[in-house]
Amino acid sequence: MTRPSQPPRGIRTDAIHAGESPDPVTGASAPSIVMSTTFIADAEASFSAEDFGENTPYLYTRWKNPTVDQLEQKLAALEGAEAAIAFASGMAAVTATLLYTLSAGDHLVISDVSYAATAEMTNELLPRLGIAVTKVDMSDPENVRVALRPNTRLIYAETPANPILRLTDIAALAAIAREHGARLAVDATFSSPIGIRPLGLGADFVIHSLSKYICGHGDAIGGAVLGQKEDITRIRKEVAIRTGGIISPFNAWLIQRGAATLPLRMKAHEEGALAVARFLEAHPKVIRVIYPGLPSHPQHELAKRQLSNFSGMVTFQVRDGARAATILADRLSVIHYAVSLGHHRSLIFYLPTSEMLRTSFRMTPAQEQSYRAFAGDGIFRLSVGLEDPADLIADLAYALDGI
Ligand SMILES: *Cc1c(COP(=O)(O)O)cnc(C)c1O
């Protein structure tokens, strides 16, 4: 039998093999870590990033590094992207995307609900740099169309949006962006490339906090931007090399190791989250559960159409959430009361609505009403890990019994 040539490989095979090949010198099957900051260069090598191109050899690790390259190739394969660039954190990836696409005098349309640090950056830092910002509720794509101005250069979405798990129709936004000549960036950290591939739906950039599902083990912070090769090469040259938010090769190695099991982990996250969400929905002390995989999610139809995995994020409300938070923090033992998400360990955190509105989300009354429709006075954001769902349910049952 002949070996199949260039087969389109499955996602599980790509997650394991993309970007990696056995070491040509030692024959090592697992990838090694190249920690060297500098590389032996030709005497003619340029010292400036000005001459940086796709074929520039390794010179200095802030420019590129063999271990980071491996991670970037694996991410690109998982996302179906032409190219990827890794950063020191998700926020460094967000910052690079904004600095690459926006200049003073430009206008940004961004989701009114987004990761706290992203929202806070659009409240102060971007306006100070001369970039106008309009926040809109992107659950209705028409709100985006209405917000566009002649100088709108970027539309920025997050789906599902942190922390309320509200969804955005990425294909609809891509059509609006294209019509207007604006670019579309999507932070898809909460769904991972197993849940959604925004580039295939017409987005120009996908952003991930690698610290979450892609690393998956809560032991390395990183971020990435994925898109067309031309954009990613320019982001590397014009932003990453010059602003310096690059990832450590050690973290890239850890994240690459985690990414190998992403497709399997996402299946288990989804299975666990569905079981926990159903348990919570039936619990007398729980007022509301939000999970895209439940028919009760207000956008369940969009979720079914657009997400190939509902992920492991569940939010729920109880009466007097602030008081319940201290009880849950005390009584939970398998589930850690801690920020972050996407780890093998389950994590829970309480997000009070008035505090979120004061610190991160500065909203119009209509936007606040939409936020409260999802979050009430506050929500528990639960990242369902890879433990046995029955143990998570028992942990929650005991903790909820105390409120
Ligand atoms: C965590 C997170 C970020 C920021 O990522 P870091 O790696 O913590 O800098 C951005 N967007 C979303 C949706 C996140 O969950």
The ligand as an SDF file (V2000), in Angstrom:
LIG
                    3D

 15 15  0  0  0  0  0  0  0  0999 V2000
   -7.6030   35.4080   30.1380 C   0  0  0  0  0  0  0  0  0  0  0  0
   -8.1740   36.0910   28.9690 C   0  0  0  0  0  0  0  0  0  0  0  0
   -7.4510   37.0860   28.2980 C   0  0  0  0  0  0  0  0  0  0  0  0
   -6.1070   37.5560   28.7680 C   0  0  0  0  0  0  0  0  0  0  0  0
   -5.1750   36.5370   28.7300 O   0  0  0  0  0  0  0  0  0  0  0  0
   -3.8530   36.4830   29.6670 P   0  0  0  0  0  0  0  0  0  0  0  0
   -3.1380   35.3100   29.1440 O   0  0  0  0  0  0  0  0  0  0  0  0
   -4.3320   36.3360   31.0790 O   0  0  0  0  0  0  0  0  0  0  0  0
   -3.1460   37.7810   29.4540 O   0  0  0  0  0  0  0  0  0  0  0  0
   -8.0310   37.6700   27.1860 C   0  0  0  0  0  0  0  0  0  0  0  0
   -9.2570   37.2940   26.7510 N   0  0  0  0  0  0  0  0  0  0  0  0
   -9.9800   36.3540   27.3750 C   0  0  0  0  0  0  0  0  0  0  0  0
  -11.3300   35.9970   26.8560 C   0  0  0  0  0  0  0  0  0  0  0  0
   -9.4580   35.7130   28.5080 C   0  0  0  0  0  0  0  0  0  0  0  0
  -10.1940   34.7780   29.1230 O   0  0  0  0  0  0  0  0  0  0  0  0
  1  2  1  0
  2  3  1  0
  2 14  2  0
  3  4  1  0
  3 10  2  0
  4  5  1  0
  5  6  1  0
  6  7  2  0
  6  8  1  0
  6  9  1  0
 10 11  1  0
 11 12  2  0
 12 13  1  0
 12 14  1  0
 14 15  1  0
M  END
$$$$
